[in-house]
Each structure stands twice: as structure tokens, then as C-alpha cells.
Amino acid sequence: MGLLDFVFLLVLYLLQGSNTSLVQLNNNGYEGIIIAIDPHVPEDGKIIEEIKGMVTTASTYLFEATEKRFFFKNVSILIPNSWKENSQYKRPKHESYKHADVLVAPPALPGRDEPYTRQFTACEEKGEYIHFTPDFVLGKKQNEYGPSDRLLVHEWAHLRWGVFDEYNEDEPFYSAKSKKIEATRCSTGITGINRVYKCQGNSCTTRGCRIDSKTKLYEKDCQFFPDKDQTEKASIMFMQGINSVVEFCNKKTHNQEAPSLQNKMCNSRSTWEVISNSEDFKNTTSMVAPPPPPVFSLLKIRERIVCLVLDKSGSMNSFNRLNRMNQAAKHFLLQTIENGSWVGMVHFDSSANVKSNLIQIISSKERNKLLESLPTAANGGTSICAGIKSAFQVVREIHPQIDGSEIVLLTDGEDNSAKNCIDEVKQSGAIIHLIALGPSADKAVIEMSALTGGNHFFASDEAQNNGLIDAFGALASGNTDLSQQPLQLESKGLTLNNNPWMNGTVIIDSTVGKDTFVLITWARQSPIISLWDPSGTPMRNFTVDTVSKMAYLSIPGTAKVGVWTYSLQAKANPETLTMTVNSQAANSSVPPITVNAKMNKDTNSFPSPMIVYAEVLQGHVPILGANVTAFIESSNGKIEVLELLDNGAGADSFKNDGVYSRYFIAYSENGRYSLKVRAYRGANVTTQNLRRPLNRAAHIPGWVVDGKIEGNPPRVEIDEDTHTTLESFTRTASGGAFVVSNISKLPLPDLYPPSQITDLEATLNGDEINLTWTAPGDNFDVGKVQRYIIRISGSILDLRDNFDNALQVNTTDLLPNEANSKETFAFKQGNISEENATHIFIAIQSVDKSNLTSKLSNIAQVALFIPQAEPGPDESPPNPSPDENQSNSRVNIVILVVLVVGSVAIVSTITGATIYILKKKKNSRRPRIGF
């Protein structure tokens, strides 16, 4: 193995996840934690002090809760540029808003101060970030959510270890084996009362909860009020605000019956089992001595410093690379880089030359001056380290410390000496963004971008895919207010043969329109350009750059809202044309619609599947109903197109959370791939989802003290079923690059089983139990499965751990549909073998044409009893009616309450039911694939 291959394998090891956090675990302590204060937060020094106090106390709580294993070691607090200077504030190095672990920002919706973790991946996978509001950090919401330090540990478990809440606001109650209605919680040792508690002004009334005639559970207004004084120690993922709670639920204390998100997402495992299976846990042992207090760094965002390091080696003459680089760099300098930024430029081949020292961009004058410094000819070898070291010199001429400066490195060739400056880059404090052009771009430089928190992009030699312009366009600062960042509305290209026309439309919605910039490029000859605004007025005054073969237009003021139409007529045959449109927020007080894209991993080894994620938001509010398409381009320019879905099935963990997902398994070759996502929606269809965040902290409605409820301020009520209709919009976004290895060129057998069913539900239709779920595919979420296996048991553990030996339901008449279709199946209820069973549990496996089986689905529960309500204040326990006594004594008449773990279904009464069950035969062995 050559040294370059060794470095590349090291890179693969370093880049296993695509989570942007810079946190590392070192000797039991978490280092590199970033808590970022959003630019919209008004200056308040108390926030900084409260953050310090919260983290310090939380560190001790975390240490004890994890059996003396983890603590917070050092934390950087990122302070907005708009706050006043302070001698304690230092310049950030690699820290930025992009890498924030905790974001202190205004609430997603006014009055909604609930803390939450943005978490849309599978169990055991890291979340995106924690969101605290300023009022929460300042201690103004302690009654409703408990102490901030304890809640930080609750959210940290979401973020770091991929566990989920042990409550469920959609399913706050369930029918337990005790034949009583219980609050969804863990552990069941947490005591309290279930009541309807209403207040008007200073007058409050309390009554017992009534049973809903449909659900056979408590009515909608019923809430669980915990006792103020408790002795139970678990669980932090249920209600860490209870004083006695100092542990996570473990295997012994875990409540597997409850329809909690933890049970649904983590296969009914306790939170401590999941944490114990993490790499953090496996790589540490318990400490003997108590941990030191956290060390804090106060870092203030400064003016941006960027140096372009551009490859002009001989290979840049191939495939029109030099000119394409100049087109993309001009777009970056004219439109992407922000006013107030400092920009310099270095060219390199076998040596490096400084072409422009740092210039602060104040107006178009500085931008145009930088355009003159772009390379005009390509020759020589490739010395990446020479280019980077020259960039460091450029920065140091004005800023002795190069902390936080950004190097944008574009290269198309391999350089065996690139590894020699990795240590210098790492120690420098600079951030390296890599743009790899073509299939031979040096792989070792990926490590530089990974170690410094930079971005990694790839652009193929297929100019019509617009990869270079997309990559430079994605390098807008992440440290400025979102309203000041350019957003890409459109990025398209075509190679034209015979037909000279490239026609299309671009939608300007009302959330954008400021500083709108239109860029058109060509490969051979300037086309005829026509652009009309929504009223049909033609746009003139394009600036035509014949040398770089591009034309651009800055639309003055705010562009008109509506559909803009363009028509490009090529003058050469063949010809390659591209069209790019960027814009900024029209109003700083109205967040624009944004799209963020990523893969679940930055590197992957065949045949492991990958997942594409695209997040469509307005501010922090999810956008539903968009058409979202992913374009995945391989090194040779081949594009795989995937429709992304927000349906809560297959690769998509949660339905209607604004995150659109899909499996990617169509690998064509080893090497780099790039991701690009396009989101579009026509008028009057797309909506904002005003639902709460799925992983928000539990709101404590009140405490029970001496048998009486002491209520907390109610949560701000928003009709969560109401969706705000939005206008039409288009957005595109680059998701960066990822690397795939070990793809075989030999014919291979079927490697991919159907995806796991995660949305199994049950309802009642006459005397039959109806199951519904989303169909998986032959290969994860593509194609059609061959058959389904449905089994039942009286024990959830037996069904989960010994599925193949459970009773099988006859599914002869069940013909599978295409992936992502809705499946339905009905069967009749009958006797099961377990004595004294209180529930029937149901689960499904899918089998494809190669006899590969899916993971076991989520488990549906059917309760075989009438749940008993607890008496309210001054009430006696309700006596069952004679009819109820009679029905309870009959074997052949059962009341069914259908509960789906993670997704409770609603049923009423079933009479005279029989399940057709196939006697269990010993299964022949089937090949099983797990990743």
C-alpha cells in the first residue's frame, strides 16, 4: 500500500459520519462543544453567564447519570458580530454556526419556547443541533421545563447518542397489562395523577378524566401531573425535572409497553441500552475522581477572510477546466462573497504566486479588481502545499493570526506531497474548503477539509451539470444572518445538439427577491438571451464577458414576485449552456424558504446503503408538500435521480417534519460523488407545518403537592392541525461530496433486502382487524417485495426476540404493492397460546424475490380488556354495568383497543372474532443481510 493510499484510508476512517459537529471525546471529557448565540438575539451579557452556569452544573449531572463516565470538558460560546467588543472575546478558529451543537435563538414560532433537538435520523445516530431560546437560557421557563442544566443533559442524549423521548404527546396514555390506563412514561415508578385541569384567570377547576368512547383511553384534555416529591431515579428521557430523577431507564426499569418514541425508534430498547452500545461508551471506562469543571472560550464572529487558491497546472487545459473555474470564481466574487469580507488570491502549479493581497470588499470596484487577477493560462505541475502556504502569507500580511480565515482550494490533479503540510494546516487555525475538479483531484486534501471543519465539493467535467458554479455558490458565509445570505433558486444546464433552444422558468417567491443575480454560461459562442419578468417585461442590460464566455444581470431593487421566463438560443452546434439564479431575503424580518441537503455519511464502503436528506424550512418551520429531487453525480458525470419523500417510511424517520429522505444504492463506480437537491412546489399546495418539534422537551403542566395540583403557566396554544398555505417557490442546494469505495466490477447477487416497515397501524372494520403500512421495496424502498410474513404473540418480547417461532397469520391473499404505496390487510381475531394474555402483539417482515428478509417492523398491540379509569377527586371507582360484567365473562366477545407502538391506532368493539393462523413450521434458512 502506498503512502497516499494509507492517507486516503485514514481519511475514510475520519469521515465516517456527515454530522457537522466538531465534538470529540477525550479521556471521558467532551471537547470542542460549540454553543452559538444567533445574530437575531439582542445583546445580553446575562445569556453568556447563564450558559456557563448551565453547562457547569449539567456536567456534574451528566457525570453521575452515566455512571461516572462522561463530562463536559471545554465549550466555546460563539457571539454574534453585532454584539459590542470585549477584551475577553477571541477570534474563532474552526468554530462557526455551521458546527454549532447548541443554538441559542428566538423561538421557531412566537411564544413557543420549548427546547428541542433537531433529530431526523435513526436510533443511535447523532442529531443535528439543540435549540434553546434566550428566555429558556435566562431561567424564565424553569417551572414548565425544569432546571436548564438537567434539560441540557436530556437534549445531549438526543444529540450525541441518538436516543428518543420516553413520552409521546400524540399518545399520552395507553392500556397497560394491569388493565388500567397508564400515562406514557418511563419508568412506571414515576407517580402522579391523571386529571383535566382548566384555568380561567385565577380560577382553576379539576376533575377526573373520562374515557373516550372511541379510543377507550382518556379524553383529549386529560393530562398526567407528577408528584412533586418522588423517590424513583429514572428516567432522564422522560421527565428530568423531577428532583429524584438522576438516571436513564435501563433494561430493568424500562417500560416496554408504553407507546413512546424511544420504543418505536429503538426496537423497544431502553435508553441506557442504546447509550451503552455507543462508540463513546465502548471507548471509555468509569472514572474514579470527579471531573474538572468545564473550560469556556468566548469567541466573537469577525469579518470574513477568504483566500482563493486556484490550480493553474497543465491539466487545467483539459475539458475547458480553466475557463469553467474562472466562470465559477467570477460568480463567487460578483455575487456570493459578502460585503465587508477580505479576499485574496493565489495561483499555483508546481510553485505558487500571490496574485492579489487581501482586499476588503466595499463595492463593485473591489469585486471587479479581483476579477482581473484570475488565471489566463495553464501549465506546469501541481504543488498544493505551495498554494496553501502562500495563502497563509497573504492572510498574515494583514492578520498576524490566521485563526478562522478560509482557504478555498480548487484542484484537479494528484499531488504526492500534499500530505507534507497536513500538520501545518491543522495547527494554523484556518479552514480549508476543497473543490475537487474532475476524477483525478487529490484525495489526501479531503483530510485537510475534514480536520479544519471545511466543506468538500466535487465537480465533474460535464459542464452542463453546473457543478463548479454550485460548489462556489455554496461557500456563502454561514456566520451571517440568514437574510443576508444568497440562496440558489435555480441551477440548470443542457448540452444542445441540433435543437438550439434552452427554455424554462424561475419562480421568485415573496420571501426572496433582493440582490437577484442571473448568470448564463456557454462553451463555444454567445447565445441569444431572452428573459422576461412576471408581467412580460423583457430584461435588458446583461453584462457579456466574451473572454470567460458568460453573461450576468443584477436585477435592481427587489425582483417582482412570480414566474420569470427565459429562452436561450444557441448559436453553435453542439453547445453547452447553463443558467443559475441567486437571490436574498426580501425582508430581514421574514425568514426565506431554504433547502439544506446532505448524505448520512461522507464516506461509504460498498455495499452499505446511504441515505439522502433534504431539509426544507422557512426559518425553523418545516415546509410540507414540496416536490424534492436529488441528483447524485458520479466521477464520470453519470447522474442518478431520486425522488425524496417525507412519508415516515423507508429511509424517512418521521412523517411531515420537513425532512425529505431516500436510500441511495445505485453505485456506478468507486470515487467521488456529488449531491445536488432541487425543491419545487406550485401555488396553493405547499404548507408550513405548525406542529411542535418532534423531540421537544416535555412541558410539565403542574405538580401534585399534598394531593393538590399546583399548575404551571400553560403552553402557548397553536392549532397544530392548521397549515399555512404558501406560494410557489423553487430552490436548489449543493449537498457537497462523498466518497464510495470497494465497488466490484464483477456481477453480484442481490445484496439489498426490503426496508423495515416502521408505520404499522391497526384499525377496526366490522369484525376484522385492519392493518395498514407503507410498502417497502425489493431493494430497500425501490421495487416491490415478493411477500409479507405477519406473526402474532401474547408477549412483546417473544415476538421481538423470537419472531420466527411466533404464530403466523394466513397472508395468501395479500399481494404486495409497489414501494411507498399504502398497504392494507384484514384478519379475524381468535385465541392465542399464551395463558392470561392481556394483549395481542403483531409484527411484519417483508421478503424479496431473492428470499432476503427485512428487519422486523414496529409492533402493534391489541388490548384484550376494557381499561379501567382511575377515580377523580371525590369520586368512587366506577362500577361496571351488568352488560360489561357479562361481556367480560365471555370468552368469545372481546373489546379491542388497538395501540401501535409509536403510532397508536383507534378502534372500538369487535365481536365473535377468529384469527386464521397457520401452524408454525420450522423455517428453512434464508440468507439475511444486515448493515
N, C-alpha and C positions, 0 to 999 in steps of 0.2 A: 504493500500500500504506500503510495506517495504521500509526501507531507501535505500536499493540497487536499488529497482525499481525506487524510486524517482531520484536517481543519474543517472540511465540509461535514464530516460525521459529527464533529464536536458541535458545529452549528445546528445540525439536526437535533442533537440532544438538548441544546439550549432553547430551542424554539418550539417545544412540543405543543404549547398552547398559544392561542391568539389573544388571550386576555391581556389588556394593556397595562395592568398593574406592574409596578417595579418592586413590589414587596418581596423580600427574601427572608427565609428563616435561618437564623444563625445562632447556634448554641441556645436553643429554646426561645430566642427573642425575635420578634418580627421587626425587621429593619426596612427603611425606605417607604414607610407609610406616608401617603400624601393626603392631607385634609385641605381642600381648596375652597376658598370663600368666593362665591360667584360675583362677577362685576356688578350685578344688579343689587347687591346687598349694600345698604348705606353704611358708611364708616361708623364703627362702634368698637372701641378697644375692648369692651367687656366680652365680646364674642371670642377674642383670642384667649383671654384669661379663662373663660368658661370651657373652651375646648381643652386647654391644658388640664384643668381640674377634672373634666370628664374622662379624659384618656388615662390620667394617672390613677384615678380610683378604679376605672374599668380594668386596668392592667392587673391589679390585685385580684379582682373578682374573676377575671379570666383564668388567672393562675390557679386559683383554688377550684374553679369549676372544671378544669381539665386535669385534675389530679397532679398539680404542681408541674405542669408540662410546658405551658405557653405563656408569654407575656409580651407587652408592647415595649420595644427597646428604644427605637428612635422614630420621631414623627416630624415631618415637615409641614408647616402651615403656610399655604400659598395665599398671598394677599394681593388683592386687585391693584392694578396700576393706578386707578383713580384715587386710592387712599393716600393720605399725606405721607411724606417721607419720615423715616425714623432711623436713627443710627443702628438700631438692632436688626433692621431688615437687610438681608443679603440678597445677592442676585442668584436666581435658581440655576442649577446645572441642568440635569436631565428632567427635572420636575416640571410638569405642566398640567393644565386642566385635562388634557387627553388621558393622563395617567392617574387621575385622582381616584382614590379609594373611597373617600368620603367627600361629598359635595354639600356645602352649606349654601343653600339657595332658597329663594322665595318659593312658596308652595306651588304645586302644579296648577291648582285652582284656588281662588281666593278663599281663605278660611280653612283650607284643608291642610292642617299642619302635621298630619300623620307621618312619622318616619317610615321609610321603606327601603328595601334593597331591590335594585333593578336586576332581575334574575329570570332569564328565559331559556336556560339550558337544562340538561338532565340532572338527575340526582348525582351527587359527588363532583359536579363540575362547578367551577368558580362563577360567581355573579359578576356584574359589570361595575356597580358602584352603590354606595349607600347615600341616600338623600335625607339630610336633616334641614329643617327650616331654622331661620335665625331665632324665632320665638321658642322653638324647642331647645336649642342650644342654650338660650338665656334662662332656661328653667321655668318658663311660663306655662308649660304643659305637663308638669310633673304629676299632677293628680290624675290626669287622664291616661298617661302612658307609663308612669313610674319613673324612677330616677334615670337620668340620661346615661350614666355610666353603665348601668345594668342593661339598658336597651342597646347600647353600643355593642356589648358582647353578644346579645341576641342577633343583631344585624351582622356582626362579624362572622357568626356561624353560617349565615346565609352566604355571605360574600366569599369566604375563604374555603369552606368545606362543602358547600352545595347541599345543605340540609334545608328543610322546609318547615313551615309553621305547624304546630300541633293543635291549632284551632281552625275553624273554617266558617267564615261569616256567611257563606251561602248555605251551609249545613250545620247550624249551631247545635243541633240536637240529633240524637239517634236512638234506636231501640236496642237496648243492651240485653245481654244474656240473663240479666237479673229480672227481665220482663218489665223493666222500668224505662222511662225516658231519661236519658242522661245527657248532660252537656258535653259537647265535643271538647275533649281536653286530655292532657297527659301531665301527670298521672291522674288516675281516678281518685287518688288520695286527696286531691285538692277539694276542699269542702266549700259549700256555698248554697244559695237558694235560687230557684228559678221564679222570676216574678215579672209582671207587667208593671212598669213604674213610669208614671206620667207626671209632668210638672207644667203648671201654668203660673208664671210669675213666681211667687214664693210659696205657692200651694202645690203640694205633691200628693198623689194617691198611689196606693199599692194594692195589687190584688194577685191572686193565684193565676197561673197560666192555664188556659183552656186548650183542649186537644182539637186540632183542626180536623174536620170531618174527612177531608181528602187525604192528607198526608199521614194521619194518625200520629202526628207529632205535635209539639206545642205550636201555638199560633205565632204569626209573624212578629208581633210586638214583644214576645217573651224574651227575656234576657237572663243570663247567668250572672249573679252577683256573688263574688268570692268573699269568704270571711276574711276580715282584716287580720286576725290572728290565726296563723296556721302552724303546723309542725311538718308538713310534707316538704321534702327538699327538691322535688322535681315537678315541672321541668322549665328550664330557661327558655325553650322554644314554645312554651305555652304562655306563661304569664310571669316573666322575670321580675315584675314589680312587687310580687308578694315577698315579704321580708324573709320568710323561711326558705325560699327557693334559691338554691345555690348549686344545683346540678342539672345536667342534661338527663333526659329519660334514657335508661339503659334497657337491656334485654329483659331484666326482671320487672322493672316498673313501667315498661311501655304498654300503652293502651292500643292493642291491635284492632279492637272493634270500631274505634272512632273513625268517622269519615274525614280525617284530617288530610291536608295536602302532603304531609310527611308520609303517611301511609300510602297514599296514591302514587306519589312520585318515587318513593324509595322502597317499593315492594314490601310494605308493612314492617320495615326495619326501624329500630329506634334511632334517634339522632346520635346517640353515643356510639352505636354500632357503625354508623356511617363515618363519624369523625375518626373512630379507631382504625378505619380502613384507609384513611387519607395518607398521602405521602408525608405530610407534616408529622403525623403520629408515628409512622413507621421509622422515621429518621431521627427520632428523639427518645429520650428516657426522662423519667421524672427527676426533678432537681431536689437537692437536699436543702440548700439555703434559699431564703426568699429572694426574689428578683430585685434588681435595682430599679429605681423609678425611671420612667421614660425621659429621654433627652429630646428637647424640642428645638427646631430651627425655624426661624421666621424668614420667609422668602417672599420678596415682592417682585411681581411681574414688571419687567423693564421694556424699553424699546427693543424691537426685534432686530437682530443682527444676522444677516444671511450672506454667505459667500457661495457663488456658483462655481463648481469645479467641473469643467467641461472637457470631455475627451475629444481630442483632435488627431488621434493616431490614424495611420493609413487605412485601417479597416473601416473608418467612418466614411470613406468614399463609397463603400458598397451600399446598395439598396437605398440610395438617397438619404442615408442616415444623417449626414452633416446638416443638410438643409432642413430635414424634419426636426432635428434638435433645435435649430435656430428658430423655426416656427413656434415650437412649444415654449422655448425660453422667452421669445418676444411676448407671447401671450401672458406668461408669468410676470414679466416686467411691466407690461402695459396695464394689466388688469388684476392679477392675483395678489401681488405683494402690496401690503398696506402702506398708506401714507404714514410718515414718521419712522419707517423702518430704515435701517442702514444696509446697503447692498454693495458687495464687491464681486470681482470675477477673476478666476484663474483658468488658463488653458493648460492642458498637459498632453504630452505624448511620452517620449522616453525621458523628458525633463519637463519642468513646469515654468510657466511665465505668468506674472501678475499683469492682467490687462486693465484692471480698474481697482483702485483702492476703495475703501468704504465711502459711499456717498449716501447721505440721508435724503430720502425721497420726500420732497415737499410738494412738488407739482409735476406736470408732464415734462418739464425741462430736464429734470434728473432722469426720468424714465427714458427719454429719447437719447440722452447721452450714454446710458448703459447699453442701449441697443447697438450703438456704434462699436462696442467692444466685443461683439460676438465673433467667433472664428469664421474665416472665409475660405480656408483651405485645410486639408487633412493630409498628414504624412507622419512617418516615424513610428516608434514602438509605444508601449504602454507602461507608465510608471504611476500607479495610483497613489503610492505614498508620497511621491514628489508633489503631486497636486494637492494632497491634504495638508502637507507641511507648509506649502506656500500659502494656503488658505489661513492657516494658523497665524502666519506672519502678517497677513492682511488685517486680520482682526486685532492683533496685538498692537498695531500701529496707533490705534485709537483707544482700544480697551485692553489694558495690561492683562486682565483676567479674561480668558475666553469662555468662562462658565456660561452655559446657556446659549452660546452662539450656534448657528445652524449651518452645516455644510451640506449643500445639495450636490451630490456626486453623480454624474451621468457617465457611464462607461459601457463600451460594447465588447471589450476584449478581456482575455485572461492575463493575469499578472502574478507570476510565481513569487514575487517579492512583496505582495500586498500584506502578507501575514506579518512582515517585519515591523509594521507600525501599529499593530493592534493594541499593544500595551500603551503606547503613547496616546493613541486616540482615547482609550478608556480613561486614562488619567487626566486628560485635557479638560473634561467637563463640557466639551462640545457635543452637539447632537449631529449624527450622520444620517442623512436621508439618502437612500440608494435608489437610483433609477437605472435598471438594467435594460439595455437596448440590444435586442437580438439574442439568439440562443447561446452565444459563447461568452456572455458577460460574466466577469469573475465572481465565483461563488463565495470565495473567502470573505468578501466585503460584507456579506449578509451578517456576519458576526459583529462587525462594527456597528451596523444599524441596530441590531438587537441589544447589544451591550449598552448603547447610549440612548435607547428609547426613541430611535428614529423610525421613519417609515421605509418600507421596501416595496418598490413598484417594478413591474416588468412590462415592457412594450415589445411586441413582435415587429418583424419587418413588413407586416401587412398594414400599409399606411391607412387603408380605409377603415381600420378598426379604431383609429384615433387614440391609440394607447399612450403615446408620448404627451399629447396635449392633456389627456385625462390625468396623467401622473403629475405633471407640473401644476395642473389646476387644483389637485387635491392637497397642495402644500400651502394652503392658506393657514394663517396662524390660528391655533386652537385656543390661544390665551386672550383673545379679544371677545367683546360682546358679540353674541350670535348675529345681532342686527348689522354688524359691520363686516361680516364675512361673506365673500362671494359664494353663491350657490350655483351649481351647474343645472340649468334647466334642460339642456339638450346636448347630445353628442352623437352625431351620426356620420357615416361615410359610405361611399359607394365607389366601386370600380366599374366604369361605364364602357361597354363595348357596343358599338352600333347605335344603341339608344342614347342620345346625348343629354337626357333630362334627369335631374335630381330635384324632385319636388317634395314639399312637406309643410307641416305646420308646427308652431311652437306656442304653447299656452303661457301667457303671463297672468298669473292669478293675483288677487289683491294683496297678498302678503309679501309680494316682491315687486320689483319694477325700478328700483333706484340703481343708478350706475349700470344699466343693462349694456352688455358688450356682446357683439356678434362677430364671430371670426369664421372666415371661409379660407380653405387652403386648396391648392391643386398641385399636381405633379408636373404638368407639361406646359399648359397655356392658360392664361387668364380666361375664366368663363364669363358669360353674360349673367349678371347678378340682378335678381329682382326680389324685393322684399316689401310687403305691404302690411300696414298696421290693421287693427280690427275694423277700422272704418273704411278700409280700402285705399288709404293714402299711401303712395309709394315712398319709400325711404331712399334718400339720395346721400351723397357725400361720403361714400365709402372711401377709406384711405387704401390705396392699392400699392403694395410693395412687390414689384415685379422681380426683384432680386431673390427674396425669400419665398416668392410665389404664394402670397397671402393677401387677403383684404379684410379690413375690420371697420366696424362702426360703433361708436359710443352714442347711445341714444340719450339725448339731453333730458334732464329732469327725471320725472317718473314715467316709465313706459306705460302706454294705455293697457288697461286690463282687457283680456280677451284673447282671441285666436289670431296670431300673426302667421302670415303665409309667405313662403319663399319658393322661388323657382330658379334653379341654376342650370344654365345651358352650356355644356362643354363645347369647346372649340377644337379639341384634339380627340383623336380616337386611336387607342383607348385612352382613358383619363381616370384619375382618381381624385375625387372631391370629398371634402369633409365640411361639416357645419357644426359649430359649437356656440352655445348661447349661455352666458352667465349673467346673474343679477344679484342684487342685495335686497334686504328687507326694505319695504316701502316706508314702514313706520317703526321706530325703535321701541315703541310700547306694545306692538303686536308681533309676537314671535312668528317667524316664517315657517312654512312647512319644510321639513328636512328629511333626507334619506341617509342612513348610515348603513354600510354593508361590511360584512366580514365572513371569513370562514371560521369553523370551530377550531382549526389548527393551522399553524403556519407551515408545518412540515408534516408529511404523511408517508407511510410505507405501505405499498400495495400488499394485500387487497383491502386494507381497512377503509371503511367508508368515511366520507367527510360530510359536513352539513354546512349549507349556505344560510346565512341570516341577513335579513334586511329589515331595519327598524324605520318605520315611517311615523313621524311625530310632528306635532305643532307645539313647540316648547317641550313640555314633558307629557303632553296629552296624546295618546295613541290615535292614529288615523286608520279607520276601518274601511274595508270595501275597495281598496286600491287594486289595480292590476300591477303586479310586481314581477318583473322578469330578470333573471340572472343570465349574464353572458360570460362564460368561462372559456378563456382563450389559452391554448397550449403554446409551447415554444415555437412550433411550426405554423402558428396562425390559425389552427383549426378551432372553431367555436362550438361549444355545447350550450344550447339554450334550455333553461329550466324555468317553468312557471312556479313561483314561490307561493305558498299558501299559509294562511293564518287560521287554520281549521282545527287546531288542537289535536291533530292526528299525525302519525308517522314521525317525521323529524320535528314537527311543531309541538312544543311542550304545552302551550296554553292558547286556547281559542280566544280571538278578539282582544289580543294585547298589543296590537300594532307591530308585532314581530312576525315577519313572513319567512318561512323556512322550507328547506327541501334537502333530501340526501343527494350527494354527488358521488357517482361511482363510475362515470364514463371516462376513465383514464385512457388517453391515447398514446402517451409516451412519458418517459422519465424527464425530469427537469422542472423548469418554472411554468407556472400558470398564473394568469391574471384574472381578477374578478371585477366585473362591472355590473351595476344594477340600474334598471330603469323602472320608475314608478309612474303610473298614469291613472287618471280617472276622469270620466266625463261628468258633466254637471248633474247635481241633484241625486247623486248616488253615494259618494264618499261621505263618511260621517266621522265626527270626533267621538271617541269613547269616553264618556264622563265617569265611567266606573272607577272605583278606587284602584290603586295599585294592588296586584295580586298578593304581594308579600309585605303588606303594610303591617305596622305594629298593632297589636290588639288594643282597642280602646276599652278602658275599664269604665263601665257605666256607673259604678259606685261600689262601696264596700259595705259589708254587713258587720255592724258593731253592736254587740249586746242584742242580737236578734233583729235589729232595725237597719234599714238601708240608709246610708249616707251617700247621696247621689253626687256624682261629678258633673261638671258642665257637659251638656250633650254635644255630640259631634255635629258639625255643620251639615244639615241635610241637603242633599242634592238628588234630584230624581235621576237615578243612575240608569233607568231604562230609556231616558230621553237622549237621543243622539242629535248633535247639531249638524245639519246638512252643510256640506262645503261645496264650493265651486270647483270647476275643472282645474287640474294642475298637471304639470309634468316635472319630473326631477330625474337626474342621473347622478350616480356616485361611483367612485372607484373604491373597491374593497381591498386594494393592494395585491401583493403577490404571495404565492405559496409554492412549496416545492414538493414534488412527489418522486419517490424512488422505488426500486425493486419491481418495476413493471416488467413482466415476462413477455417476450415476443412469441412464445410457444402457445399453441391452443390450450385453453384451460377449461376445467369443468365448471359447472355452476357453483359460484362461491358465495352468493348472497341469498339469505333466507328472506321471507316476508318480514316487514317491520312489525314491531309489537303493537297490539291493539291497546290503546290507553283510554278510550272513551266508551267502554261497555256500559250500557244503561239498560234498565228494565222498566217496563210499564205494564198495565193490565188492559186486556181487551176481552171482555166477556169472561170466560173461564180459562183463559190462556195467559201465560206469562210471555210478554213480548220482549225480546232482546233487540237492541239497536247498537250499532257501532259503525265506525268508518272503515271501509275495506282497505286492507293493506295490499301490496302488490307482490308479484312473483319475486322481484328483486327489490326489497325494502318497500318503496312507495311507487314502483313502476310496474305495470303489467297487471296480471290477475292471478290470484292464488288458485291452487288446484282444489282444496277442500278445507273445511274447518273441523276441529275437534272441540266439542263442548262437553265439559265434565262438571259434576256437582259433588258436594260433600257436606256433611254436617259440621265439619271442622275447617276453619280457615287455614290453620297450619298444615293439616293433612293435604288440603287442596294445593297450597302453595309449594310445599316441600315434597309431595309425593303425588303429583298430578297424574302420572301415567297409571296409577292404581286406583284412581277415583272412578266413580260410576259415570259412564258415558251416555250422553243423550243421543238419540237417533237423529242424524242430520242428513239422511238420504236425499230428502227433497230440497236441501239447501244448496243452491247453485251460486257460487261466488260471482260478484260483480267486479268491474274494473277498479283499480286503486283509486282511493279518495271518493268513491261512491258511498252512499248510505246503505248499510245492510240491515235487514230485519229478519227475525226468526222467532217463531212462537212454539212453545211446547206446554204440555199439561203437567201439573204438579202431582206428585204421588209420594209414596213412602221412601225414606232413605234408611240405610242400615244402622246408622248411629242411634243408640238409645238416648232418650231425654234431650234430643237435639232441639235447640231453640231457633236455629237459623238454617237455611239452605244457602250455601255459597256456590257461585257459578263463575267459571272462567273459560277462556277460549285460547286455543293455539291454532295457527294457520300453517298449512303445509303446501309447498310449491310443487311444481312438476318434477323436480329432482328429489323430492321427498325431504327437503330441508325444512325444518320447523322453526317457527318464530319463538321469541320469548313469550312467556305466559302473560296473558292480558291482565289488566286490573280486575279485581274480584268484586262481583256483585253479591249483595246479601239479600236474603228474603227472610223476614222475621215471621215465625210460626206462632204468634200470640198477639193478644190485644195489649199494647203497652199501658201501664198504669201511670196516671198523673199523680204528682205529689200534692198533698193538700196545701192550699194557700193559707194566709194568715186568718186565724179564727174560723177555719174550715175543718170539717171532719173528712176523713178519707171517703171517697165516693163508693157507694155500694153498687155492685154490678146488678143490672136488671136481670129478671128471670130468663129473658131470651139470651142474655150474654152468658149466664151460668150454663144454660143448655148447650149453647154453641161451643163453650169451652170444653164441655164434657164429650163432645162428639169427636171421633177420630177423623171422620171424612169431611168435616167442614172446618176450614181454617181461614183466619183473617191474615192477609199477606200485606206486610209493609215492606216495600222494596227499597232497599238502600244500596246505592252504588258507591263503593269506596272512592272518594274524590269526586263523585258525581251522582248525587242521590236522586233516584227516580221516584215518581209518585204513583201509588196505586191505591185501590180501595179493597173490595171484598172479592174473594174467589170461592166458588162453591163447587163441591164434587169434583176435585181435580185429580189427575193421574199423570205421572211422568212416564213416557216410554223410554225405558232405559235398556241399553244393550249391556248384557253381562260382560264384565271385563275379561278380555282375552289378553294373554301376555303379548305385549307389543314386540314385533320384530325390531331389531336395531335399525335406527335410521341415522344417516350422517347428520351431525349438528355442527353448525358454525357459530362461533361467538367471537365478538371483537371487543 
